[in-house]
Amino acid sequence: MIHLDNLGVRSGDFTLEGVSLRVPTGAYAVLMGKTGCGKTTLLEAVCGLRSVHAGRVVLCDRDVTRLRPADRGLGYVPQDLVLFPTLTVRDNMGFALHARHWAAPDLAARIKEMAEMLGVTHLLGRYPRGLSGGESQRVALGRALAFRPRVLLLDEPLSALDEDTRAEMVDLLRSVQRHTGVTVLHITHSRAEATRLADRLFVFDRGGVREEAPP
């Protein structure tokens, strides 16, 4: 579950005030809005990458408003992916598991499981610089999901992909969400993405967020 309760966030001269939304456990929610409306700022506040000056961020019935990003128990795929260029695909996908001191056999098994689910087993020994856009997205998704978070945040994950690859990734995202049961908040400006993915649809409107019926 994701619950934003009357949230206020500042980013330089830009301010969001009174933003509220609720995503039920296990739902795939899409938040739409024009460029510059504050979608990424809001997502970064949920992650803990931006402090909030009002309201609460509640994840899975736990108030995480003042917690560090690493303590919020969520997976996050930023728009620019930020794959580590000096690490192989295997090590990128296992990064959060290393940080949590998983035992080597468990870590290897989890990476294998995620690589098979995402179709990147053949890429495990490669480095990010040689990957296509779609391959990079799959690796970033695997890194975010590897430690089994209950909440996944996606910042315009398909915006840089060509039409065919975007269609493949839409199918993959829906399949992965159904398989894992993770609660998703996916931001985009694309009505087509929302039509294919959203169980719950939210739209930025005049500085606030309103819920619409799914397409």
N, C-alpha and C positions, 0 to 999 in steps of 0.2 A: 504494500500500500504506500502511496505517495500522497501526503497532505501538505499543501502550502496554505498557511493560515494568515491572511492579511499581511503578506510579505512586503517589506520595503527594502529596496536595494539602490545604492548609488554607485555610479561608474563615471568619475569625472563630473562633467556637467549634466550627465544623463541620470535620470531618476525613475525608478519604478515604485509605485505606491499602491498598497491595498490589493496585491495580487493574491488570489485564492483559487485553488483547484484541488480536486481529490481524484486520485486514480485507484480503483479497487485492486486488491491483490490479484496478480495473474493477468491483468488486462494489458493490452497494447494501446497506449494513448499516443496521439499525435497532437502536437502544438504547432499551429500554423500562424504565420504573420509575415508582413512585408520586411524587406531588408531594413535593418536599423531600428526595429520596433522594440528590441530588448530580449529576443528569444535566447541568445547565447548568454547574455548577462544573467537571466533568470536561471538557466541551467547551471552556470558556474556558481550561483548562490546555493543551489541545491547540493552541489558537490562539495561546497566549502571553500571554493577558490575565490569567492568574494564574500565579504562580511555583510550581514544584513543589519539594518538599523531599526527594524520593526518587524513584528510577526514571528512566526515559527516555521521551521522545516521539520516535518514528522515523517519518518520512514519506518514502515513496519511497526507502527504504534510506539515508536521511540523518538523522543524529541532530540534531534541531532543538531539543532541550530548553532550551538557553541562548540561542537566537536570538530576536531581536525579532519581533513578529507580522508585520511587513512583509517579513521575510526568510524566512518559512516557506513561501511559495509556495502558500498555500491560499486558497480562497474561503470566506466565512463569512456566513451569514444569521442574525442574532440574532432572538430571538423578537419584539422590538419593532421590527424592521426598520431603524430609524434612517436613513430616507431624509433627505437634506438638503432642508429645506423651501424654501430660497431658490434651489435649482437645479431646472431643468426635468428631466423624465424623461430626455431625451437626455444632459444633463450628469451626472445621477446615474449613468446606465449607463456613461458614459465616464470616471468619476472615477478609477478605478484606472489607466486608460490614460494620462490626463493626468499622473498621478503618476509613471508610468514613461516619460514623454516620448515617447510614440508620435508618429510623424509624422501630420500632420492628415489626409491622404488615407487612411492605414491605419486611423486612429481612426474616421473617419466610416464606412468600409466595415465595420468590426467592429461598430459600434453598429447599423448597418442589418441586418447578419446576425443579431445577437442579437434585435433587435426583431421581425424576421420570424419567427424560431424561437419566440418567446414570445408572439406575437400582440399586440404593443403598438405597432406602427408608428404607428397613429393617435393615440397618446398622447404622442409624443416632445416636442411643444411645450408640454405641460401641466405643472403643478406638483403635487407630492404631495398637497397639501391637497384637491384635487378628485378623488382616485382612490378607487375602492372597495377593499375588503379584498383581493379577488382580484387586482385590477390592481396594487396596491402590492406584493403578494407576487411577481408576475411581474417588476416592476421591480427589486426587491431581488435576485431570483435572477439577473437579467441583469447587475446591477452586480457580483455575486460571481463570475460566470463569464466576464466580458468579457475578462480578460487570460489566459484559458485555463489556469487552475490545474489541477493533477493531482489535487487533493483538495478536496472540498466538504463543509463542515459546516453542518448545518441544525438549528436549535434550535426544536423544536415549530412548524414553519412553517405548519401548518394549523389550529392550535388555536383561532384567532379567527374562522374562516370558517364560513359556513352550510353545510348539508349538501350542497347542489347544487354550490356553489363548491368545497367540499373535494373532491368527487368529480372535478371538472374538474382541480384542481391535482394530485391523485394521478396522473391520466393524464399530465399535462404533465411532472411530475417524472420519471416512468419513461421517457417519450419522450426528454426532454433527456439523461438519464443514458445511455441507449442510443446516442444520437446523438454525444455528446461523449466517452464512455468514461471520464468522471471517476469517481474512487473516492469514494463518498458514505458519510458517517456522519450519520444522521438520528435525532434523539432525540424521543421521544413517550411518552405514556401510553396511546395508542390501539392496541388489538389489531387493529382494523380496518385502520388504516394499515399496520401491520406485515404483515398478511395479504396486502395488495395490493402492497407495495413490496419486502419484504426478500428478498435473496439469503442474507444472514447475519443472524441474530437474536441479540441479546445482552440479558440481563435483569439489572438490579441485584437482588442477593439478599444480605441480611445484610451490607451494606457492601462486598461484592465484586461482580464481574461474572461471570456464567456464560453460556455459549453454549447455545442451544437449536436444534433443527432448525427451519428456516423453516416457517411455517404452511402 
